[in-house]
Structure formats: structure tokens, C-alpha cells
Amino acid sequence: MYAQVIVDVPHVETDKPFDYHIPSELRPHLTIGSRVSAPFGNRKIQGYVVGLSETTSVKKARDLEDVLDVVPPLTPELIELGEWMSERYLCRRYVSFQAMLPAALRSSYKKSLSLTEDGKQITLLIPQERQLMRFIEEKQPIDYDQLLKNFPGEKSFLLKALREGWLQAEQVVKDKVTRKTLLYVIKAESDQTLQQAAEALPKQASKQREILQFMLDLQHPIALRDLLAQLSASQSSAQALVSKGLLKMEEVEERRDPYAGRAFEQEAKVVFTPEQREVIDEIVFALNRPQPFSYLLRGVTGSGKTEVYLETIEHCLQMDRQAIVLVPEISLTPQMVNRFKAKFGDQVAVLHSGLSRGERYDEWRMIREGKVNVAVGARSAIFAPFTKLGLIIIDEEHEGSYKQEENPRYHAREVAKKRAELHGAVTVFGSATPALESYYEATKTETGLLEMPYRVNRRPMPSVSVVDMRDELKQGNRSMFSRLLAQGIETRLSRGEQMVLFLNRRGFSTFVMCRSCGHSLQCPHCDISLTYHRSNQTVRCHYCGHTERDASECPDCGSKHIRYFGTGTQKVEEELSRHFPGIRVIRMDVDTTGRKGSHEKWLTQFREGKGEVLLGTQMIAKGLDFPKVTLVGVIAADTILGMPDFRAAERTFQLLTQVGGRAGRHELPGEVIIQSYNPDHYSIQLAKNHDFEKFFAMEMKHRYEQNYPPFYRLVLFTFSSPDVPLVVKKADEWVKQLKRKLPSSVYLLGPVASPIPRIKDRYRFQCMIKYRDEADILSQIKLLSDSFIYANRNEDIGLTIDVDPHMLM
């Protein structure tokens, strides 16, 4: 029998299946999705099995070396999905398969073996096998590779023992944060024997007697540490009972559960609004049909979309099917996790970057082993290895974080549709401000459009005011707070209410300039200004991480007239303390939330009333629900409008609508104050009026006139090299090839220098194509890129291809 294997060789000519012979001892353990060790040239490499066959056209197929996992990490459906991603996003198959696995499985780990109860009873073994089993029992858990070195001829027997259940294997992931196993105490004899032994113990063995009596009353295994803690006993007392054969100890794997020991408060029974009930009934109707279907759920902020998600997931589970819920990383707050855990308990696995690698691995493995049925997580959770998927929900579906900016450059929304197609599942994309492409598709195709236009209990949307900061300047107000916002803050402080202040820039000042000569501090590795961080007196590049001490004099002319321009969250925090003495500010940005658990820490403090103001970047713009927040202030609404991106207006509208939606979500009415130097821009004015339909109509007109999505699709090509003439030359060559190969109906723009021409000492040029329904465009580009990469394999030139890009920087 033969396996078709995609190998880990980063070369365009090896992005295809290679045939390998499957040795007889490996056949029972190998299936589509298995990870294997295979010889390639004179080395051993890793690969994925994508097919099995009885014959091969290869004259002398080499043998596979080993199967790396007890349970194949990828299902056949995920293998098919990876093949699709490779074609859709123009990446190597191996790269798409790797993207589906937790980081722990992409790094070093070991396979360890230990004896099972059945294995301890086996007697019909030859001497060498018996010696091997005794060796394992004495040393367990023992490293699989080390065992093969000690018993080099017994690989076939080990595989048989695993298959028969005499041995159990465990993937041991190195994780310094938590333990992986716990020592459990188990009764080794009958209750009657233990009772007799307890009575026969001498008086001085009172602790041993106490332990035996405890085990008789308990009637189930207990962790040794818990037993000793409850009885104030020493380990030697327990060990003495083990030596007498009355008790035994076994190492049992402990799931690294990041939510262990938490109590999740059950919510009161929800009374659904008519709009919620209508949406739930529609989704449940689709779940009952064994065919894929997609819905776009447009519900205003505070309309109760999460309740809809929870109710439809419950229906999905009742049908013995599984569900994936994606939320943006910044929205994966304890508040969101608590709601799912309270509803579904241990049925939920949580996957996000705030967990350690070991915790994420254990959560993923619970899914792969079928022990949970709901996965909640950020973008990569779309690859949760469920086999009975019934429902995929993407909350805040407009969020740019659902687009991966590294290879493979997939969009979770498109991957969700493909998985739903493969499983016959239902997808629900929810947002108060859906992506224009999604809304256009919902109005033009078979995607269902569901709407919830009112807040729960018909609570009013917050009132919104737009302040022209140019007028403030004319009136002599040079503060970063308009008079209206300052008054709003004073009012909330006097009432004991809370506020959210939003600014999409971290740091203290966005650039540092010499007033004498005009020189600004630039990153030496990127064409970008350095940002001043006052907390540690440094200037930093937010692209490559370069950091310098704050300059006391100009490095160009030596002048001491250094001035800090622009505003970041650190500066806002300082100005709040200066203008409103005693105000308690909780700041959330990349600088304050880098440590594990910091998100939860700050949000819990704010919920407990330990701060009047929650100040932050876009991580506070969505997913938060605080009853006492009655004011939202947007310090500068223009930060995105000036970006060289056709989505700038859309992102501004979405961000203002989302952050404004944090106000007045409960009994107290809400107010939003937006500060802008461009207050008449249609995205700001329509966000003020909560008018998505009008914004959609206006923006669609611009998109149509400029040949942008959803009317055209885009592919962005970016070239990079430390050599400027080389990158210009190769970009020109590429464009000439595209002109020769692609139809004349395809628009080709560039090549030009990228908006940020240099990052990490590599100069960047880019070009872009716009196309509609021309057949085979992507396959043509794939052929061209393979040819280009092969022809330039000895040059230091990089080419990245981004299909349907979300960032044009």
C-alpha cells in the first residue's frame, strides 16, 4: 500500500504529493491526515498524508519512517480544505496544513509511552517483549525515541501494543507554565481487604489508617496532593500503603485548563424580543436542512446578537452537531467567554493568543478527541478539527483581524463558507456594521439577510454629537478635549457614572521633531516616524520594534529644541489627570495588555468601579458591555480617514459606530461625542445618524466608479529586497509578464513604491490587479509566481501575493 505525502520542502517544485510505500507495521496507524516522517534525499522530513492507494507509478517508492501522532492531527475534511486554500490563496499545500495546527504541534514535542491496565495483564509474550514491557513499566512515562534506541528491533511490537491497547501514547508538549500530569491514588485491593488492613495496623500508623478509611469512604481515585492536603498527611504515609500493595499511584494527565476553578454564573432565562425570536427560528430552520446555507445578521449594537448565538448553538448541540464561534481577538474578553462557559460548561474549548502554548494545545486536543462540541476563539479557531460541524458563527464579521496578513493569507469568512460547504453546515456572519462586500452579497445572492434594527427592550441608541476641533482652536481651546467633551466628563464624574475614551494611537506622541531644523526622528530600518513613549522615555518603531532612548538634542543639528507632536493614549492619560484631578483612568493598549491575563485584570477593575475612565485603542471599541458607561468620547475621528486605502471611509464608519455602541446599553441613557478636524465627511456624519443604509449606498457608488470590491476583486503583489535597483527591476519584469499573460479586461496598476517604502531594511515596491469574472486568473498567477520564484532563487528578492487584500500598505 502507498501513501501520497506533501513534504516540508519550501520549493515550488516540491509542492505536490510524493508516493511512499507504507511498511506493514505502520498501516494500522496511518490514514489521510496523518503526520509522518519520510526520507527525502539524504534526510528525514515531516509530511502530511493526503491520499492512499494500492498501486504507484513510482518504480522504487521509499518506505515511510514513522507515524508521528497517535491521533491524526488533521481530518480528511481539513486536508481537502487545505488543498482548496492552496489554490484560493496561492500558497504551498504544506503551509496551509501547518496553519491549521496549534503552535505546540509545529514546534518540538515528544511522544511518551506508558502501560495500560490491559498491558499489565498480558502474559503471552516472548522473553524480549516481556523484558520491554517490564522496562516501560519501571520507567514510565518513557520517551518513544529513547525506547527505540534501547530496543532497536522492537518497533513493530510497540506499534502492535499501541494498536491492541496494551500501551498508551501521549504527545508531551514542553510548557514551562503548567504541569502536564498529576499523581493519583487508587485502591489496589477490595474494600473488605482494605478494612481488614486498616484494623490490623499498629497504633503508631494512625495516618496510614486515616488514609485507608478516607479512601474507603471516597470510593473514587483522588489526586495525591489533594489527599495529603485534606488529611494533613505526609507522602511517606501514602507511599507505605503503596509498598504494602493496598493502594497504588498512577500518573494521570491533567488538562491545562485556563478556566479551571472558575465559577461561571448562570444567566437568568432570556425572554427573547420578537426580532431575536424571528432570527433564531430562521437559523434553526436552516439547521434542520442537511445542506449548507449562509446568513448575514445585521443587528445594531445592543440588539442581543450574542443571545441569538447561544440559543442557536444549543439547538445545534441537540442535533448532535458541533459549533465554532469566532470573535475578533480583541473582543475575546472574559465577559464573552463567561457567557459561553456558563451556558455550555465543559462542552466549550477556548482558543486564543492569551493562553500559553500548552493550554492552547490541550484545548485543541479536547476538540480533536471529541470531548467538547463548541469552540470559541479568534481567527485560527476556524480550523477547529470537528467532524460533525453544524454551525459556524463569525461575530463582528467586518473586522480586519479575520484576514491573515502572513502566509497563508486566508480570510476566515471565506474559509468558514468552504467548511460549511464540506459539512452541510450553516454559517452566520453577525455585525452592526457588516463589511460592504458581505452586505452587497446578502442583497444580491442566496445569502440570507437577517436584521435586528432595535436594541433590547427598545432602548434608544445613544445621542451623538460631532465637534469641529477647528472651531475649538479658533475659540482659544488648545486642549485635546473639546469644551463639550470636558463638560461631559465633569458631569459623569459628578454622577458617579463611567466613560470610555477612544484613540486609535498608542504611545505619547506620534512623532518627534526638531523645531530648529525640521528633522524628525525616523526608524533607521523602516521609512516611518518613531513614536515617543513617555512611560520609559523611549522612542519606538511600531513596525520593526526598534527602540532608542529619548533624544535630548537633535541628532542632525544639535539643537535642544525638540518638540513632541501628535497624540497617543499615554498623552491622553496624562492630560486627563491634569484637567480632572483625582480621576482614575484605566488604559488599555498594546503597551498595557502584553502580559497574560492583563485584559481580564483591567476590565474587571473597570467593572468593579475602580476607574471612572476606560481609555484605549480599538481593543475597547467592541464586545464590551458595562451598565454604568453613559459617555463615549472619540478623541480624534480622523486617524483612519487619511490612510491611503479605499476602505478608509468604511473603517471610520465602522469604528465610530462600534465604539459609540458601548454607551447607554442598559437603563442609563448614552451619549457619544466625536471630535474631528473633518466633521463634514460623510462617514462621520452618517455614523452620527446611525444610517448604515445611506452609507452603504454612497460608498457603493464610489466603489463602482473606481472599480473596487465588491464589483472587482484585487490581487496585491509586493516585492522586497535590501537592494533598491534590484527590487525596481524585478517589479518591472513582473508587470511585463502579467501584461503578456492576463486578459486585456484586467486592470493593472503599478509598479510603484509601497506606501511604507522600507520595513526592516527591505525596500518595497508593489503592483495590483483588478479583475471580475475572468476564468483561471489565479491559476495563471500561480504559474507565473512559481516561474518567477524559481528563476530568482539565487537573488535576495521577495514576492508576496495577497489575494483579496485588506491592507494596501
Secondary structure, DSSP 4 states (H G I P E B T S, - for coil): -EEEEEE---SGGG-S-EEEE--TTTGGG--TT-EEEEEETTEEEEEEEEEEES--S-TTPPBP-EE--SS-SS-HHHHHHHHHHHHHHT--HHHHHHHTS-GGGGS-EEEEEEE-HHHHH-----HHHHHHHHHHHHH-SEEHHHHHHHSTT-HHHHHHHHHHTSEEEEEEE--SSS-SEEEEEEE-S-HHHHHHHHHHS-GGGHHHHHHHHHHHHH-S-EEHHHHHHHHT--HHHHHHHHHTTSEEEEEEE----TTTT---PPPPPP---HHHHHHHHHHHHHHTSSS-EEEEEEE-TTS-HHHHHHHHHHHHHHTT-EEEEE--GGG--HHHHHHHHHHHGGGEEEE-TTS-HHHHHHHHHHHHTTS-SEEEESGGGGG---SSEEEEEEETTT-GGGB-SSSS--BHHHHHHHHHHHHT-EEEEEESS--HHHHHHHHHSSSEEEEE-S-GGGPPPPEEEEEEHHHHHHTT--SSS-HHHHHHHHHHHHHT-EEEEE-S--SSBSEEEETTT--B-B-SSSSSBPEEEGGGTEEE-TTT--EEEPPSS-TTT--S-EEEES--HHHHHHHHHHHSTT--EEEESTTTS-STTHHHHHHHHHHTTS-SEEEESGGGSSS---TTEEEEEES-TTTTTTSSSTTHHHHHHHHHHHHHTTSS-SSS--EEEEEESSTT-HHHHHHHTT-HHHHHHHHHHHHHHHT-TTSSEEEEEEEEES-HHHHHHHHHHHHHHHHHHS-TTSEEEEEEEEEEEEETTEEEEEEEEEESS-TTHHHHHHHHHHHHHHHTTTS--EEEEEES-S---
